[in-house]
Amino acid sequence: MSISKFDSQYASWLKEIKGRVARAQLRSALAANRELILFYWELGESIAVKLNENNWGNKVIDQLSQDLKSEFVGVQGFSRRNLYYIKKFYSFFAEFPVDSLIVPRIGAQNEDGIVPPSGAQNIPEIISCIAGRLPWSHIKIILDKIKDYEEARFYIDEVLSNGWSRDVLALQIKSDLFERQGKAITNFDCTLPAPQSDLAQQIVKDPYNFDFLTLTQPYNERDIEQQLVGHITKFLLELGKGFAFVGKQYHLEVGESDYYLDLLFYHITLRCYVVVELKNTKFIPEYAGKLNFYLSAVDSLLKSEEDNPTIGMLLCRDKNKIETEFALRDINKPMGVSEFVLTEELPENLKGSMPTIEEIEADLVELKDSSE
């Protein structure tokens, strides 16, 4: 498709865009992420405005891609696919609600504000916030996977707070972290002062996703515990930022009796110990009473004067919401109850009965041949 397919306004517009690219190259050769994101915002706005003002249709983006790649040989980012991302970037964030702007969360670091370059005074606050802090690869994942503004705000906030890589962001979106974060049933609002109770609620999820474990029936809590420790990096990623692993089957002596905590952590931001108890069964109220005892023991034997009260988490395979809320109602120690999910391997005696990939492919070929 040649430029003659469009009117003279296109030629004028193309010249304007070329000038913008040249100016952006002089500032940073489009290498600095901040300049790149701000430029993509301006370009996306220009594309959206021109498509709205003129009767060109989306095919003009194909032509624009060819012309820009021809003019700026070797400069990345002007493929047809990326120009559509740039248009989508502008369309999505142009409607971003003001009340959904990024808010510092637990673990967030204070950073200098982003000052737009000269000539870019009308850039929205959300774009000024992410420019230079959120890579374009991360933005594309959000544009591909997220439609809701509040959910987008959540994942942007998490990336900025935790420094997630592109792969970690994709993994957390796939695991539906937005729907799980802070959803555990807890008594934090009754047992912890504000804002400690709010911060503690942020660190818990429901359910926890342990699909990185490989377990074959039958297995018990100790098997799950062993594998969680064996995959400690992935386990800590699922728990979230701030957890430091202290030990498994952590020994406490109370009176003349020995007790062993399944998993003991210290949360750096909350400045408190966190006791995690695993139950490969449905929650029953008795579990809360035992965990309450463990929390009292940790507060007496391990907690220093500078530490906040110890928090407990019961991770079960299932729970009844009303029963769980009743069980925690009169507990005087801060604790929460969540479910956990994992992927189970087929038992060895069943693996042989399942068709292999090769057998499935052979059956498909035979089916195709018989139909011809």
N, C-alpha and C positions, 0 to 999 in steps of 0.2 A: 504494500500500500504506500503510495507516494504522498508527499505533502500537498500536492495539488488536489487531493481529495477533500481538503479542508479549505476554509476561506482565509483571507489575509490576517484575520485575527490570530490564527494559530501561529503564523510566522512571527508575529510580534510577541506573542506569549512565549514561544520557544526561545527567542532572543533574550527575553527577560530571565528565563530560567537558566540559560547558559551563563548569564552574568552572575546570577546567584551562586552557581556552582563554582565559578572562577573565584568569587570573593571568599567562598567557604574554603577553597583550596589554599588561598593565601593565608587564611587564619590558622589552619591546622592540617591541611591536606586531607581533610575528612578522617583523619586518624584518631583524633580525640573523640571519645564517645560522646561527650557533652555537646560538642559542636555538631556531631553527626545527628544526634537525636533532635536537636533544635532545627537543623536544616531539614530533616525529614518531616518535622511538624510543619514548617513553612511550605515545603513542597506539597505535602498532603493537602494542606489548606488550599493551595493554588489549584491543584488538580480538581478538588471538590467544587470550588467556586466556578472554574471554567466549564466543567461538565454541566453545572447547573445553569450557567448563563448561555451556553451554546448548545446547539443540536448536533453535537459530534458523536455521542455514544461512547461506550467503553473502548471501542477499537482505537480511539485516539491514544490510549495508553500504550498500545503496541507500537504505534508510530513514534510516540515520545521516547520509548525505550530505544528504538533503533537510532534515533537522532542523537540522543544523549550519549549512547555508547560510541557512536561514530565521532562525536566531537571530543569526548573525554576518554580516549583510548587507555585501557588499563585501570580505570577507576571503577571500583566495585560498587554495586548497589543500584545499578540502573537497568537490571533485568526486568522483563515484563512482570515476573512473579513478585519481585521486590517492590515494584511501583504499585502493584495492587495492595501489598501489605502497607505501604506508606499511605495510600488513600484510606485504607481501613483503619490505620492508626489514628489519622486525623478524625475520621467519622466517629470512632468510638470515644476518644477522649474529649472531643469537642462537647459532648453531651454529659461528661462526667459530673455528677452532682457535687456542689460545693461542700455539702456535709459529709461527703465520702473522701475528702482529702486525707492524705497519709497522716496518721497520728502516732507519735512515739509509743512503742509498746515495751513490754518487759524485755530487757536486754538490749534495747536500742541505744545507739551511741549518738551523742550530740555532734552534728557536723555543721560546717559553715554553709550558709545558704547559697544557692546557685543564682548567680546574677546573669541574666540573659545578655547576649552580645548586643552591641549597638544596632538599632534598627529592628529589634525583636521585643519591644516593650509590651506588646499585646499578647505575649505567650501566657497561657493560663498557669496558675500556680502548680497544678498537678504536673505539668510538663517541666516546669522549672525545678520541681522536686526530683523527678526521676532522671532528668538529663545529667549525664556524668556519673550516675549511680546505678542505673539499671541498663544493662547491655541490650542492644537491639535483639540479640538472639532470645533473651528472656521475654522481651516485649512481644515478639512473634508467637511464642508459646502461649502467652496470655490471650492474644488476639485469636489464636486458633481454638483454644480450649474453654475460654470463659466468656459468657454472655452477660452476666449480672455484674453491676457496678460494685456492689458491696463485696462480692466474692473477689473481684479483681483487686479492689483496695486491700483486702486481706492478704492475698498472695504477694502483692507489691510490697506491702508492709513487712511481711515475713522475709522476703529476699533482702530488703534493705537492713533489717534488724539482724539477720543471721548469716548473711553472705552466702546464700545458696548458689551452687553452680546451676547451669542450665539443666543438667540431668537430674539434680535433686529437686528442682522446681517441677519438672515434668513428673517425677515420681510422687511428689506430694499432692499434685493435682489429681493424678490417677488414683491415689489412695483416699481421695475425697477429704483431705485434712480440714477444709473449711467447715464441713458439716460435723466433724468430730471434735474439733478444738473446743475445750472448755465445757463439754457436754456431760461430763461425769456427774453422777449424783453425789453431792458432798454436804457437809455441815459447816463449811468454812465460814459462812456468814454469821454463824452463832458461836464459833469457837476461836475465831481470829479477828483481831481489830482491823479496821480499814486503814490504809489501803492493802494491807497484807492479805486479807481475804480475797480481794479482787485479783491480786497478782497470783495467788495460789490457784484460783479457779482457771486462770489462763493457761497454766502449765499442764492441766489434766485433759484427757481425751476420752471419748467413748464412741466406738470401741477402739482398742489398740490393735494395730495391724501387724501381726507377726508372720506374714507370709514368706519371710526369708528363712524360716525354719523348715526343716525336712524331718517330719516325724511319722512313724509307722505305728498303727495300733497293735498292741495296747501300749500306752505310755502314761506316765503320771506327772505330778508337779515337778519332781526332781529332774525328770528327763527334759521338760520344758526349760527349767532353770539352767541346766547344764548347757543347752543349746543357745539360750539367750546370752550367757556369758561367753560362749564360744564365738558368737557373732556380736561382740560387744559394740563394735563401731556402728553396725546397723541398728542395734538396740538403742543406743544413745541417740541416734538420729530420729528414731521413732518417738522416744521420750521427749525430745526437744532440747533447745539450748539451755545450758546452765547446770545440767546434771553431771556430777562427778561420781564415778563408781568407787565405792568404799570396799565392798566385799559381798560374797555369797555365803550362806549358812553362817552368818556372823554370830559369833558366840557371845552370849550374855549370861552372867551368873547372878541370879536373884535368890537371896537367902542361901540355901544349900542345893538349889536346883539349877540345872543347865537348860538354857533356851537358845534356839538358833533361828535367826531372822533369814527368810529366804534370800532377800536382796536388800542391801543397804546403800543408799546414795546420800550425797550432800549437794544441795542446790545452792550454787554460788550466789545467784541474784537474791533469792529469798533468805539466804543465810540460815538454813535449817537442814537438819537431817530429814531424809525421806525413806520410810520403810515400805517396801513393796512385798506383799504376800500374794503368792500364786495359788489359785484353786482351780483344778481341772474339772469343776462341777458347778452346778448352779449355786448362787449366793444363798446362804442361810444366815439368820441373825446371829448365831453363835460365832461366826467368823469376825463380826465387828467387835464383840466382847474380847476375843483373844487379841486382836490387833490393838485395841485400846490398852490392854495390859503391856504389850510390846512398846507402845509409844511412851507410856509412863516410865518403863525401864530405861529407854534411850534418853529421855529427858533427865533422869536421875543419874545415869552412869556415864553418858557421853556428852550431853549438851553442856556447853560453856555458858558463862553469863552473857557473852556477846551474841550467842545464837538465839534465833527465834524458836518457838515451840515446834517440835518434831511433827511432821505430817505423815499420815499413813495412806497407802493406796492398796485396795483389794482388787486384784484382777481375776475375774471369774469367767466361766464359759457362758453363763446366762444369769439373768436377774429379773426379778419382778419389781417394777418401779415403786409401787406403793409399799410393798414389804420392805424394800431397801430404805425408803425415806423414813418409815416407822423405826427401823433398826438403828438409824443414825440420829434420831430426834433427841434422845437423852444422853448420847455419848458426849463426854466432856473433852475429848481430844479431837483435833482436826483430822478428818479422814474422808476419803472418797471411795466410791465403788464403780468400777468400769468392767465392761466385758472385753475379751480379747478374741481375735479370730486368727486362724492359721490354716495353712494348706497341708493336708495330710497326704502322705505317699500311699500308694496301693500296697497292701500286704504282699509278701513274696509269693504266697500260694495263689494269688489272683493275677499277678503280672503275666504269667505264661498264658492265661486265657484271653488276654487282650490282644487285638491285632497290632502288628508292628506297622510303622509308616510304609515300609516296603510292601507289605501285604495289602494295605489300603490302596496304594498306588496301582498295584497289579490288578486289583478288583475294578478300579476306575477305568483302566485301559481295556479290560475284558468287557465291561459294560458299554464302553464307547464302541468297541468293535462289533458287539452284537447288535447295536442300534443302527449300524451303517449298512 
